[in-house]
Amino acid sequence: MKIQIINGPNLNLLGVREKSIYGNTNFETYLDELKKRYPNIELSYYQSNVEGEIINKLHEIGFSYDGIVINAGAYTHTSIAIADAIAAINTPVIEVHISNVYKREEFRHNSMLAASCKGVIAGFGMDSYRLAIENILA
């Protein structure tokens, strides 16, 4: 089983930025925890602040992986191109958010990606990623 986690813009700063929203843990530390929890799954991680690079990664793995967990950051609310890339691939994609986007600014309430995804998980902190993985495994 192969699962790809993709994080979008500014998520390279987890553990440093806006700790009251995103917490104190960087993603690499959390990824190590996930790999220990799921030793029989090949978990890959990719982060980019560039929309086109995220699209290229989706194209690259979208026909060969068993699942994709994506936190597209602010691109969630603006990127028709990422939504189209998700719709074009065969691998199921689950959109995740660390914060509850519905408790935040109104523009964050709209996802351009959700209609192309299998589902959306938001508001459970870093555990949103684990919940997405559990869904892929189900």
A tleap script that builds the chain and sets N, CA, C and O, in Angstrom:
source leaprc.protein.ff14SB
mol = sequence {
  NMET LYS ILE GLN ILE ILE ASN GLY PRO ASN
  LEU ASN LEU LEU GLY VAL ARG GLU LYS SER
  ILE TYR GLY ASN THR ASN PHE GLU THR TYR
  LEU ASP GLU LEU LYS LYS ARG TYR PRO ASN
  ILE GLU LEU SER TYR TYR GLN SER ASN VAL
  GLU GLY GLU ILE ILE ASN LYS LEU HIE GLU
  ILE GLY PHE SER TYR ASP GLY ILE VAL ILE
  ASN ALA GLY ALA TYR THR HIE THR SER ILE
  ALA ILE ALA ASP ALA ILE ALA ALA ILE ASN
  THR PRO VAL ILE GLU VAL HIE ILE SER ASN
  VAL TYR LYS ARG GLU GLU PHE ARG HIE ASN
  SER MET LEU ALA ALA SER CYS LYS GLY VAL
  ILE ALA GLY PHE GLY MET ASP SER TYR ARG
  LEU ALA ILE GLU ASN ILE LEU CALA
}
set mol.1.N position { 0.851 -1.178 0.000 }
set mol.1.CA position { 0.000 0.000 0.000 }
set mol.1.C position { 0.893 1.237 0.000 }
set mol.1.O position { 1.814 1.359 0.807 }
set mol.2.N position { 0.597 2.151 -0.925 }
set mol.2.CA position { 1.376 3.388 -1.051 }
set mol.2.C position { 0.441 4.584 -0.921 }
set mol.2.O position { -0.533 4.713 -1.662 }
set mol.3.N position { 0.756 5.457 0.038 }
set mol.3.CA position { -0.025 6.673 0.260 }
set mol.3.C position { 0.909 7.872 0.207 }
set mol.3.O position { 1.960 7.892 0.849 }
set mol.4.N position { 0.509 8.863 -0.563 }
set mol.4.CA position { 1.262 10.111 -0.703 }
set mol.4.C position { 0.565 11.205 0.089 }
set mol.4.O position { -0.644 11.394 -0.048 }
set mol.5.N position { 1.308 11.922 0.911 }
set mol.5.CA position { 0.811 13.119 1.585 }
set mol.5.C position { 1.412 14.315 0.857 }
set mol.5.O position { 2.621 14.386 0.640 }
set mol.6.N position { 0.546 15.250 0.485 }
set mol.6.CA position { 0.985 16.473 -0.195 }
set mol.6.C position { 0.543 17.667 0.636 }
set mol.6.O position { -0.638 17.812 0.952 }
set mol.7.N position { 1.488 18.514 0.985 }
set mol.7.CA position { 1.194 19.767 1.675 }
set mol.7.C position { 1.532 20.937 0.769 }
set mol.7.O position { 2.545 20.935 0.070 }
set mol.8.N position { 0.666 21.928 0.797 }
set mol.8.CA position { 0.841 23.098 -0.040 }
set mol.8.C position { 1.532 24.247 0.663 }
set mol.8.O position { 2.287 24.047 1.614 }
set mol.9.N position { 1.263 25.465 0.182 }
set mol.9.CA position { 2.017 26.638 0.606 }
set mol.9.C position { 1.950 26.913 2.104 }
set mol.9.O position { 0.909 26.782 2.748 }
set mol.10.N position { 3.095 27.294 2.616 }
set mol.10.CA position { 3.314 27.719 3.993 }
set mol.10.C position { 3.261 26.583 5.016 }
set mol.10.O position { 3.525 26.805 6.198 }
set mol.11.N position { 2.927 25.385 4.580 }
set mol.11.CA position { 2.872 24.271 5.521 }
set mol.11.C position { 4.267 23.743 5.853 }
set mol.11.O position { 4.420 22.913 6.749 }
set mol.12.N position { 5.272 24.217 5.141 }
set mol.12.CA position { 6.657 23.947 5.532 }
set mol.12.C position { 7.007 24.669 6.840 }
set mol.12.O position { 8.029 24.375 7.459 }
set mol.13.N position { 6.167 25.601 7.252 }
set mol.13.CA position { 6.415 26.374 8.471 }
set mol.13.C position { 5.625 25.856 9.675 }
set mol.13.O position { 5.554 26.528 10.703 }
set mol.14.N position { 5.032 24.665 9.551 }
set mol.14.CA position { 4.306 24.103 10.693 }
set mol.14.C position { 5.249 23.987 11.885 }
set mol.14.O position { 6.419 23.632 11.742 }
set mol.15.N position { 4.719 24.290 13.048 }
set mol.15.CA position { 5.527 24.286 14.263 }
set mol.15.C position { 6.161 25.626 14.541 }
set mol.15.O position { 6.656 25.866 15.642 }
set mol.16.N position { 6.149 26.513 13.542 }
set mol.16.CA position { 6.740 27.842 13.674 }
set mol.16.C position { 5.676 28.925 13.503 }
set mol.16.O position { 5.648 29.902 14.251 }
set mol.17.N position { 4.809 28.745 12.520 }
set mol.17.CA position { 3.828 29.781 12.189 }
set mol.17.C position { 2.537 29.602 12.981 }
set mol.17.O position { 2.110 28.475 13.236 }
set mol.18.N position { 1.943 30.669 13.352 }
set mol.18.CA position { 0.607 30.707 13.953 }
set mol.18.C position { 0.304 29.468 14.799 }
set mol.18.O position { -0.609 28.699 14.497 }
set mol.19.N position { 1.075 29.300 15.842 }
set mol.19.CA position { 0.968 28.099 16.688 }
set mol.19.C position { -0.417 27.952 17.308 }
set mol.19.O position { -0.851 26.834 17.586 }
set mol.20.N position { -1.112 29.054 17.527 }
set mol.20.CA position { -2.453 28.974 18.110 }
set mol.20.C position { -3.444 28.302 17.153 }
set mol.20.O position { -4.475 27.786 17.584 }
set mol.21.N position { -3.127 28.312 15.861 }
set mol.21.CA position { -3.982 27.672 14.853 }
set mol.21.C position { -3.437 26.306 14.468 }
set mol.21.O position { -4.190 25.337 14.374 }
set mol.22.N position { -2.121 26.226 14.243 }
set mol.22.CA position { -1.518 25.033 13.636 }
set mol.22.C position { -0.721 24.165 14.607 }
set mol.22.O position { -0.257 23.090 14.229 }
set mol.23.N position { -0.558 24.606 15.829 }
set mol.23.CA position { 0.144 23.812 16.823 }
set mol.23.C position { 1.647 24.002 16.802 }
set mol.23.O position { 2.177 24.815 16.044 }
set mol.24.N position { 2.334 23.230 17.657 }
set mol.24.CA position { 3.776 23.372 17.873 }
set mol.24.C position { 4.623 22.358 17.128 }
set mol.24.O position { 5.851 22.450 17.154 }
set mol.25.N position { 4.003 21.398 16.468 }
set mol.25.CA position { 4.737 20.291 15.859 }
set mol.25.C position { 5.030 20.562 14.393 }
set mol.25.O position { 4.147 20.986 13.646 }
set mol.26.N position { 6.274 20.317 13.976 }
set mol.26.CA position { 6.563 20.415 12.540 }
set mol.26.C position { 6.095 19.138 11.863 }
set mol.26.O position { 5.910 18.115 12.522 }
set mol.27.N position { 5.903 19.193 10.557 }
set mol.27.CA position { 5.307 18.048 9.880 }
set mol.27.C position { 6.235 16.840 9.847 }
set mol.27.O position { 5.761 15.705 9.902 }
set mol.28.N position { 7.520 17.053 9.761 }
set mol.28.CA position { 8.456 15.939 9.708 }
set mol.28.C position { 8.375 15.087 10.974 }
set mol.28.O position { 8.450 13.860 10.902 }
set mol.29.N position { 8.222 15.732 12.129 }
set mol.29.CA position { 8.064 14.997 13.385 }
set mol.29.C position { 6.772 14.193 13.370 }
set mol.29.O position { 6.755 13.029 13.772 }
set mol.30.N position { 5.688 14.813 12.906 }
set mol.30.CA position { 4.406 14.115 12.824 }
set mol.30.C position { 4.477 12.967 11.816 }
set mol.30.O position { 3.907 11.903 12.057 }
set mol.31.N position { 5.158 13.164 10.709 }
set mol.31.CA position { 5.302 12.112 9.706 }
set mol.31.C position { 6.019 10.900 10.302 }
set mol.31.O position { 5.641 9.762 10.025 }
set mol.32.N position { 7.035 11.131 11.106 }
set mol.32.CA position { 7.725 10.022 11.781 }
set mol.32.C position { 6.744 9.222 12.646 }
set mol.32.O position { 6.804 7.993 12.683 }
set mol.33.N position { 5.851 9.918 13.335 }
set mol.33.CA position { 4.837 9.242 14.151 }
set mol.33.C position { 3.909 8.400 13.281 }
set mol.33.O position { 3.571 7.271 13.636 }
set mol.34.N position { 3.500 8.953 12.143 }
set mol.34.CA position { 2.629 8.203 11.230 }
set mol.34.C position { 3.323 6.954 10.702 }
set mol.34.O position { 2.715 5.887 10.616 }
set mol.35.N position { 4.594 7.089 10.349 }
set mol.35.CA position { 5.339 5.937 9.826 }
set mol.35.C position { 5.486 4.840 10.879 }
set mol.35.O position { 5.462 3.655 10.545 }
set mol.36.N position { 5.636 5.223 12.138 }
set mol.36.CA position { 5.696 4.228 13.215 }
set mol.36.C position { 4.337 3.563 13.416 }
set mol.36.O position { 4.256 2.365 13.688 }
set mol.37.N position { 3.285 4.341 13.280 }
set mol.37.CA position { 1.923 3.817 13.465 }
set mol.37.C position { 1.526 2.874 12.330 }
set mol.37.O position { 0.789 1.912 12.547 }
set mol.38.N position { 2.014 3.151 11.125 }
set mol.38.CA position { 1.655 2.367 9.938 }
set mol.38.C position { 2.919 1.795 9.283 }
set mol.38.O position { 3.282 2.221 8.186 }
set mol.39.N position { 3.585 0.852 9.923 }
set mol.39.CA position { 4.859 0.350 9.392 }
set mol.39.C position { 4.725 -0.432 8.078 }
set mol.39.O position { 5.705 -0.588 7.349 }
set mol.40.N position { 3.537 -0.915 7.781 }
set mol.40.CA position { 3.336 -1.708 6.564 }
set mol.40.C position { 2.867 -0.880 5.377 }
set mol.40.O position { 2.574 -1.421 4.311 }
set mol.41.N position { 2.798 0.429 5.566 }
set mol.41.CA position { 2.380 1.328 4.490 }
set mol.41.C position { 3.573 2.160 4.063 }
set mol.41.O position { 4.330 2.655 4.898 }
set mol.42.N position { 3.735 2.310 2.772 }
set mol.42.CA position { 4.760 3.209 2.243 }
set mol.42.C position { 4.165 4.613 2.212 }
set mol.42.O position { 3.404 4.959 1.308 }
set mol.43.N position { 4.523 5.414 3.213 }
set mol.43.CA position { 4.049 6.795 3.307 }
set mol.43.C position { 5.098 7.725 2.719 }
set mol.43.O position { 6.235 7.767 3.189 }
set mol.44.N position { 4.715 8.467 1.693 }
set mol.44.CA position { 5.612 9.441 1.078 }
set mol.44.C position { 5.095 10.837 1.399 }
set mol.44.O position { 3.896 11.046 1.585 }
set mol.45.N position { 6.021 11.784 1.460 }
set mol.45.CA position { 5.656 13.155 1.791 }
set mol.45.C position { 6.251 14.113 0.776 }
set mol.45.O position { 7.405 13.983 0.368 }
set mol.46.N position { 5.424 15.086 0.377 }
set mol.46.CA position { 5.858 16.113 -0.565 }
set mol.46.C position { 5.245 17.436 -0.127 }
set mol.46.O position { 4.063 17.494 0.213 }
set mol.47.N position { 6.032 18.480 -0.133 }
set mol.47.CA position { 5.544 19.819 0.181 }
set mol.47.C position { 6.064 20.781 -0.850 }
set mol.47.O position { 7.230 20.725 -1.241 }
set mol.48.N position { 5.180 21.679 -1.297 }
set mol.48.CA position { 5.601 22.723 -2.220 }
set mol.48.C position { 4.769 23.973 -1.984 }
set mol.48.O position { 3.587 23.903 -1.649 }
set mol.49.N position { 5.414 25.111 -2.165 }
set mol.49.CA position { 4.724 26.391 -2.122 }
set mol.49.C position { 4.270 26.823 -3.511 }
set mol.49.O position { 3.721 27.912 -3.678 }
set mol.50.N position { 4.500 25.964 -4.514 }
set mol.50.CA position { 4.261 26.315 -5.917 }
set mol.50.C position { 3.128 25.456 -6.487 }
set mol.50.O position { 3.208 24.228 -6.487 }
set mol.51.N position { 2.094 26.106 -6.962 }
set mol.51.CA position { 0.908 25.422 -7.477 }
set mol.51.C position { 1.240 24.397 -8.566 }
set mol.51.O position { 0.768 23.261 -8.511 }
set mol.52.N position { 2.036 24.786 -9.539 }
set mol.52.CA position { 2.375 23.886 -10.641 }
set mol.52.C position { 3.125 22.648 -10.187 }
set mol.52.O position { 2.945 21.571 -10.756 }
set mol.53.N position { 3.960 22.785 -9.174 }
set mol.53.CA position { 4.688 21.618 -8.652 }
set mol.53.C position { 3.736 20.629 -7.981 }
set mol.53.O position { 3.940 19.418 -8.068 }
set mol.54.N position { 2.710 21.130 -7.319 }
set mol.54.CA position { 1.703 20.258 -6.709 }
set mol.54.C position { 0.947 19.505 -7.807 }
set mol.54.O position { 0.694 18.307 -7.684 }
set mol.55.N position { 0.595 20.204 -8.865 }
set mol.55.CA position { -0.086 19.573 -10.001 }
set mol.55.C position { 0.808 18.509 -10.624 }
set mol.55.O position { 0.345 17.408 -10.921 }
set mol.56.N position { 2.067 18.822 -10.822 }
set mol.56.CA position { 2.998 17.829 -11.381 }
set mol.56.C position { 3.094 16.591 -10.496 }
set mol.56.O position { 3.147 15.474 -11.010 }
set mol.57.N position { 3.116 16.766 -9.175 }
set mol.57.CA position { 3.191 15.630 -8.261 }
set mol.57.C position { 1.923 14.782 -8.360 }
set mol.57.O position { 2.002 13.553 -8.373 }
set mol.58.N position { 0.769 15.418 -8.429 }
set mol.58.CA position { -0.489 14.681 -8.597 }
set mol.58.C position { -0.469 13.852 -9.880 }
set mol.58.O position { -0.883 12.693 -9.878 }
set mol.59.N position { 0.010 14.442 -10.967 }
set mol.59.CA position { 0.107 13.717 -12.244 }
set mol.59.C position { 1.088 12.555 -12.134 }
set mol.59.O position { 0.841 11.476 -12.672 }
set mol.60.N position { 2.185 12.774 -11.447 }
set mol.60.CA position { 3.240 11.770 -11.332 }
set mol.60.C position { 2.764 10.513 -10.589 }
set mol.60.O position { 3.091 9.396 -10.991 }
set mol.61.N position { 2.001 10.689 -9.522 }
set mol.61.CA position { 1.649 9.546 -8.675 }
set mol.61.C position { 0.169 9.172 -8.750 }
set mol.61.O position { -0.250 8.192 -8.133 }
set mol.62.N position { -0.602 9.916 -9.478 }
set mol.62.CA position { -2.054 9.767 -9.491 }
set mol.62.C position { -2.619 8.547 -10.175 }
set mol.62.O position { -3.834 8.353 -10.197 }
set mol.63.N position { -1.751 7.716 -10.735 }
set mol.63.CA position { -2.222 6.490 -11.376 }
set mol.63.C position { -1.550 5.258 -10.780 }
set mol.63.O position { -1.808 4.137 -11.217 }
set mol.64.N position { -0.691 5.462 -9.786 }
set mol.64.CA position { 0.067 4.330 -9.254 }
set mol.64.C position { -0.022 4.183 -7.730 }
set mol.64.O position { 0.341 3.133 -7.201 }
set mol.65.N position { -0.488 5.190 -7.026 }
set mol.65.CA position { -0.596 5.110 -5.559 }
set mol.65.C position { -1.996 4.661 -5.166 }
set mol.65.O position { -2.931 4.729 -5.964 }
set mol.66.N position { -2.125 4.205 -3.932 }
set mol.66.CA position { -3.414 3.736 -3.428 }
set mol.66.C position { -4.248 4.869 -2.834 }
set mol.66.O position { -5.467 4.746 -2.712 }
set mol.67.N position { -3.604 5.953 -2.469 }
set mol.67.CA position { -4.325 7.079 -1.907 }
set mol.67.C position { -3.441 8.300 -1.796 }
set mol.67.O position { -2.217 8.202 -1.701 }
set mol.68.N position { -4.089 9.458 -1.809 }
set mol.68.CA position { -3.400 10.735 -1.655 }
set mol.68.C position { -4.144 11.536 -0.593 }
set mol.68.O position { -5.370 11.650 -0.619 }
set mol.69.N position { -3.379 12.084 0.334 }
set mol.69.CA position { -3.902 12.997 1.347 }
set mol.69.C position { -3.318 14.359 1.012 }
set mol.69.O position { -2.099 14.529 0.991 }
set mol.70.N position { -4.193 15.335 0.747 }
set mol.70.CA position { -3.688 16.652 0.346 }
set mol.70.C position { -4.219 17.741 1.267 }
set mol.70.O position { -5.415 17.829 1.541 }
set mol.71.N position { -3.292 18.563 1.732 }
set mol.71.CA position { -3.616 19.815 2.398 }
set mol.71.C position { -3.031 20.884 1.490 }
set mol.71.O position { -1.841 21.190 1.563 }
set mol.72.N position { -3.857 21.438 0.650 }
set mol.72.CA position { -3.390 22.393 -0.347 }
set mol.72.C position { -3.255 23.803 0.203 }
set mol.72.O position { -2.996 24.741 -0.552 }
set mol.73.N position { -3.428 23.965 1.519 }
set mol.73.CA position { -3.302 25.292 2.104 }
set mol.73.C position { -4.240 26.272 1.407 }
set mol.73.O position { -5.373 25.924 1.075 }
set mol.74.N position { -3.775 27.475 1.191 }
set mol.74.CA position { -4.605 28.511 0.581 }
set mol.74.C position { -5.034 28.172 -0.846 }
set mol.74.O position { -6.026 28.714 -1.334 }
set mol.75.N position { -4.299 27.279 -1.525 }
set mol.75.CA position { -4.717 26.864 -2.869 }
set mol.75.C position { -6.064 26.149 -2.843 }
set mol.75.O position { -6.743 26.072 -3.868 }
set mol.76.N position { -6.454 25.629 -1.692 }
set mol.76.CA position { -7.763 24.995 -1.539 }
set mol.76.C position { -8.863 25.929 -2.010 }
set mol.76.O position { -9.843 25.493 -2.615 }
set mol.77.N position { -8.700 27.206 -1.733 }
set mol.77.CA position { -9.757 28.185 -1.952 }
set mol.77.C position { -9.646 28.905 -3.289 }
set mol.77.O position { -10.507 29.713 -3.638 }
set mol.78.N position { -8.579 28.610 -4.041 }
set mol.78.CA position { -8.344 29.390 -5.266 }
set mol.78.C position { -8.005 28.565 -6.499 }
set mol.78.O position { -8.115 29.077 -7.613 }
set mol.79.N position { -7.599 27.315 -6.346 }
set mol.79.CA position { -6.983 26.618 -7.475 }
set mol.79.C position { -7.913 25.670 -8.216 }
set mol.79.O position { -8.134 24.531 -7.805 }
set mol.80.N position { -8.441 26.166 -9.299 }
set mol.80.CA position { -9.196 25.309 -10.215 }
set mol.80.C position { -8.236 24.314 -10.861 }
set mol.80.O position { -8.629 23.186 -11.158 }
set mol.81.N position { -6.998 24.711 -11.081 }
set mol.81.CA position { -6.014 23.830 -11.716 }
set mol.81.C position { -5.714 22.602 -10.864 }
set mol.81.O position { -5.602 21.500 -11.402 }
set mol.82.N position { -5.582 22.764 -9.555 }
set mol.82.CA position { -5.360 21.602 -8.687 }
set mol.82.C position { -6.618 20.741 -8.656 }
set mol.82.O position { -6.520 19.514 -8.672 }
set mol.83.N position { -7.782 21.350 -8.613 }
set mol.83.CA position { -9.038 20.590 -8.660 }
set mol.83.C position { -9.121 19.769 -9.938 }
set mol.83.O position { -9.515 18.603 -9.905 }
set mol.84.N position { -8.755 20.365 -11.055 }
set mol.84.CA position { -8.766 19.648 -12.330 }
set mol.84.C position { -7.767 18.494 -12.331 }
set mol.84.O position { -8.052 17.428 -12.877 }
set mol.85.N position { -6.598 18.702 -11.723 }
set mol.85.CA position { -5.593 17.633 -11.651 }
set mol.85.C position { -6.108 16.471 -10.811 }
set mol.85.O position { -5.883 15.311 -11.157 }
set mol.86.N position { -6.794 16.768 -9.717 }
set mol.86.CA position { -7.369 15.708 -8.888 }
set mol.86.C position { -8.441 14.952 -9.666 }
set mol.86.O position { -8.505 13.724 -9.610 }
set mol.87.N position { -9.275 15.682 -10.386 }
set mol.87.CA position { -10.342 15.040 -11.168 }
set mol.87.C position { -9.780 14.167 -12.291 }
set mol.87.O position { -10.430 13.212 -12.716 }
set mol.88.N position { -8.589 14.484 -12.768 }
set mol.88.CA position { -8.007 13.782 -13.918 }
set mol.88.C position { -7.320 12.471 -13.561 }
set mol.88.O position { -7.035 11.666 -14.448 }
set mol.89.N position { -7.046 12.239 -12.271 }
set mol.89.CA position { -6.285 11.044 -11.884 }
set mol.89.C position { -7.215 9.963 -11.334 }
set mol.89.O position { -8.378 10.228 -11.029 }
set mol.90.N position { -6.690 8.746 -11.212 }
set mol.90.CA position { -7.478 7.614 -10.709 }
set mol.90.C position { -7.379 7.425 -9.201 }
set mol.90.O position { -8.317 6.929 -8.576 }
set mol.91.N position { -6.268 7.811 -8.619 }
set mol.91.CA position { -6.039 7.594 -7.187 }
set mol.91.C position { -7.004 8.448 -6.364 }
set mol.91.O position { -7.136 9.645 -6.620 }
set mol.92.N position { -7.687 7.842 -5.369 }
set mol.92.CA position { -8.578 8.638 -4.528 }
set mol.92.C position { -7.790 9.652 -3.693 }
set mol.92.O position { -6.710 9.359 -3.180 }
set mol.93.N position { -8.362 10.850 -3.573 }
set mol.93.CA position { -7.726 11.957 -2.860 }
set mol.93.C position { -8.647 12.403 -1.733 }
set mol.93.O position { -9.853 12.565 -1.919 }
set mol.94.N position { -8.052 12.598 -0.563 }
set mol.94.CA position { -8.789 13.143 0.574 }
set mol.94.C position { -8.176 14.487 0.934 }
set mol.94.O position { -6.974 14.592 1.178 }
set mol.95.N position { -9.012 15.501 0.963 }
set mol.95.CA position { -8.586 16.855 1.345 }
set mol.95.C position { -8.586 16.963 2.862 }
set mol.95.O position { -9.556 16.575 3.514 }
set mol.96.N position { -7.506 17.487 3.426 }
set mol.96.CA position { -7.438 17.681 4.873 }
set mol.96.C position { -7.058 19.114 5.212 }
set mol.96.O position { -6.431 19.829 4.430 }
set mol.97.N position { -7.465 19.496 6.409 }
set mol.97.CA position { -7.087 20.791 6.975 }
set mol.97.C position { -6.828 20.593 8.457 }
set mol.97.O position { -7.567 19.881 9.137 }
set mol.98.N position { -5.798 21.213 8.942 }
set mol.98.CA position { -5.437 21.118 10.354 }
set mol.98.C position { -6.455 21.881 11.198 }
set mol.98.O position { -6.917 21.380 12.223 }
set mol.99.N position { -6.796 23.070 10.774 }
set mol.99.CA position { -7.756 23.896 11.509 }
set mol.99.C position { -9.173 23.627 11.002 }
set mol.99.O position { -9.370 23.063 9.925 }
set mol.100.N position { -10.141 24.041 11.795 }
set mol.100.CA position { -11.523 23.998 11.336 }
set mol.100.C position { -11.739 25.253 10.494 }
set mol.100.O position { -11.971 26.341 11.021 }
set mol.101.N position { -11.660 25.081 9.194 }
set mol.101.CA position { -11.724 26.230 8.289 }
set mol.101.C position { -13.058 26.975 8.400 }
set mol.101.O position { -13.142 28.144 8.024 }
set mol.102.N position { -14.096 26.313 8.909 }
set mol.102.CA position { -15.413 26.945 9.030 }
set mol.102.C position { -15.528 27.850 10.250 }
set mol.102.O position { -16.523 28.558 10.408 }
set mol.103.N position { -14.507 27.832 11.118 }
set mol.103.CA position { -14.449 28.750 12.251 }
set mol.103.C position { -13.540 29.937 11.950 }
set mol.103.O position { -13.289 30.780 12.811 }
set mol.104.N position { -13.059 29.985 10.728 }
set mol.104.CA position { -12.088 31.021 10.341 }
set mol.104.C position { -12.720 31.989 9.353 }
set mol.104.O position { -13.944 32.042 9.239 }
set mol.105.N position { -11.913 32.745 8.645 }
set mol.105.CA position { -12.407 33.743 7.705 }
set mol.105.C position { -13.333 33.100 6.673 }
set mol.105.O position { -13.152 31.945 6.288 }
set mol.106.N position { -14.315 33.863 6.242 }
set mol.106.CA position { -15.335 33.325 5.331 }
set mol.106.C position { -14.750 32.771 4.040 }
set mol.106.O position { -15.261 31.779 3.520 }
set mol.107.N position { -13.692 33.382 3.503 }
set mol.107.CA position { -13.137 32.880 2.240 }
set mol.107.C position { -12.612 31.460 2.383 }
set mol.107.O position { -12.509 30.736 1.393 }
set mol.108.N position { -12.275 31.049 3.612 }
set mol.108.CA position { -11.781 29.683 3.836 }
set mol.108.C position { -12.907 28.646 3.858 }
set mol.108.O position { -12.633 27.446 3.897 }
set mol.109.N position { -14.150 29.082 3.834 }
set mol.109.CA position { -15.284 28.169 3.869 }
set mol.109.C position { -15.527 27.512 2.514 }
set mol.109.O position { -16.282 26.545 2.424 }
set mol.110.N position { -14.907 28.018 1.478 }
set mol.110.CA position { -15.128 27.511 0.122 }
set mol.110.C position { -13.910 26.732 -0.359 }
set mol.110.O position { -12.798 27.260 -0.388 }
set mol.111.N position { -14.124 25.485 -0.731 }
set mol.111.CA position { -13.044 24.663 -1.281 }
set mol.111.C position { -13.276 24.436 -2.760 }
set mol.111.O position { -14.333 23.958 -3.171 }
set mol.112.N position { -12.283 24.783 -3.552 }
set mol.112.CA position { -12.332 24.487 -4.987 }
set mol.112.C position { -12.061 23.003 -5.241 }
set mol.112.O position { -12.419 22.478 -6.295 }
set mol.113.N position { -11.429 22.326 -4.273 }
set mol.113.CA position { -10.995 20.946 -4.455 }
set mol.113.C position { -12.025 19.915 -4.025 }
set mol.113.O position { -12.045 18.815 -4.576 }
set mol.114.N position { -12.873 20.229 -3.068 }
set mol.114.CA position { -13.728 19.248 -2.403 }
set mol.114.C position { -14.547 18.405 -3.375 }
set mol.114.O position { -14.681 17.198 -3.172 }
set mol.115.N position { -15.086 18.997 -4.402 }
set mol.115.CA position { -15.941 18.247 -5.335 }
set mol.115.C position { -15.162 17.188 -6.098 }
set mol.115.O position { -15.752 16.221 -6.581 }
set mol.116.N position { -13.859 17.348 -6.216 }
set mol.116.CA position { -13.024 16.370 -6.920 }
set mol.116.C position { -12.430 15.326 -5.980 }
set mol.116.O position { -11.798 14.371 -6.433 }
set mol.117.N position { -12.627 15.501 -4.684 }
set mol.117.CA position { -12.028 14.609 -3.685 }
set mol.117.C position { -13.034 13.584 -3.188 }
set mol.117.O position { -14.246 13.773 -3.295 }
set mol.118.N position { -12.510 12.503 -2.646 }
set mol.118.CA position { -13.347 11.475 -2.033 }
set mol.118.C position { -14.040 12.032 -0.797 }
set mol.118.O position { -15.190 11.690 -0.522 }
set mol.119.N position { -13.348 12.888 -0.050 }
set mol.119.CA position { -13.911 13.479 1.149 }
set mol.119.C position { -13.022 14.569 1.686 }
set mol.119.O position { -11.934 14.822 1.168 }
set mol.120.N position { -13.504 15.220 2.744 }
set mol.120.CA position { -12.781 16.324 3.370 }
set mol.120.C position { -12.781 16.097 4.878 }
set mol.120.O position { -13.809 15.765 5.470 }
set mol.121.N position { -11.609 16.282 5.491 }
set mol.121.CA position { -11.465 16.187 6.945 }
set mol.121.C position { -10.824 17.488 7.411 }
set mol.121.O position { -9.767 17.881 6.918 }
set mol.122.N position { -11.477 18.154 8.370 }
set mol.122.CA position { -10.961 19.444 8.836 }
set mol.122.C position { -11.170 19.595 10.329 }
set mol.122.O position { -12.159 19.121 10.887 }
set mol.123.N position { -10.221 20.263 10.965 }
set mol.123.CA position { -10.412 20.702 12.328 }
set mol.123.C position { -9.903 19.785 13.421 }
set mol.123.O position { -10.151 20.047 14.598 }
set mol.124.N position { -9.203 18.722 13.073 }
set mol.124.CA position { -8.708 17.781 14.071 }
set mol.124.C position { -7.211 17.909 14.286 }
set mol.124.O position { -6.561 16.960 14.727 }
set mol.125.N position { -6.663 19.065 13.981 }
set mol.125.CA position { -5.232 19.271 14.119 }
set mol.125.C position { -4.484 18.334 13.178 }
set mol.125.O position { -4.998 17.952 12.127 }
set mol.126.N position { -3.278 17.974 13.563 }
set mol.126.CA position { -2.480 17.063 12.731 }
set mol.126.C position { -3.177 15.715 12.578 }
set mol.126.O position { -2.937 14.998 11.606 }
set mol.127.N position { -4.039 15.365 13.535 }
set mol.127.CA position { -4.740 14.091 13.464 }
set mol.127.C position { -5.636 13.998 12.229 }
set mol.127.O position { -6.071 12.903 11.871 }
set mol.128.N position { -5.919 15.117 11.576 }
set mol.128.CA position { -6.688 15.077 10.328 }
set mol.128.C position { -6.016 14.178 9.300 }
set mol.128.O position { -6.698 13.493 8.538 }
set mol.129.N position { -4.686 14.172 9.269 }
set mol.129.CA position { -3.953 13.322 8.328 }
set mol.129.C position { -4.158 11.840 8.652 }
set mol.129.O position { -4.375 11.028 7.753 }
set mol.130.N position { -4.087 11.497 9.932 }
set mol.130.CA position { -4.297 10.100 10.342 }
set mol.130.C position { -5.704 9.643 9.990 }
set mol.130.O position { -5.895 8.526 9.510 }
set mol.131.N position { -6.686 10.503 10.225 }
set mol.131.CA position { -8.063 10.153 9.897 }
set mol.131.C position { -8.215 9.903 8.395 }
set mol.131.O position { -8.952 9.005 7.989 }
set mol.132.N position { -7.535 10.677 7.586 }
set mol.132.CA position { -7.575 10.458 6.131 }
set mol.132.C position { -6.932 9.121 5.768 }
set mol.132.O position { -7.460 8.379 4.940 }
set mol.133.N position { -5.809 8.822 6.379 }
set mol.133.CA position { -5.149 7.544 6.113 }
set mol.133.C position { -6.054 6.386 6.511 }
set mol.133.O position { -6.159 5.401 5.781 }
set mol.134.N position { -6.701 6.496 7.651 }
set mol.134.CA position { -7.622 5.445 8.099 }
set mol.134.C position { -8.737 5.240 7.074 }
set mol.134.O position { -9.155 4.108 6.830 }
set mol.135.N position { -9.215 6.323 6.479 }
set mol.135.CA position { -10.251 6.189 5.465 }
set mol.135.C position { -9.743 5.480 4.224 }
set mol.135.O position { -10.459 4.669 3.637 }
set mol.136.N position { -8.532 5.772 3.823 }
set mol.136.CA position { -7.948 5.103 2.652 }
set mol.136.C position { -7.794 3.610 2.931 }
set mol.136.O position { -8.001 2.788 2.039 }
set mol.137.N position { -7.436 3.261 4.153 }
set mol.137.CA position { -7.235 1.857 4.523 }
set mol.137.C position { -8.553 1.091 4.659 }
set mol.137.O position { -8.569 -0.135 4.543 }
set mol.138.N position { -9.642 1.793 4.902 }
set mol.138.CA position { -10.948 1.137 5.145 }
set mol.138.C position { -11.490 0.454 3.899 }
set mol.138.O position { -12.569 -0.138 3.938 }
savepdb mol mol.pdb
quit
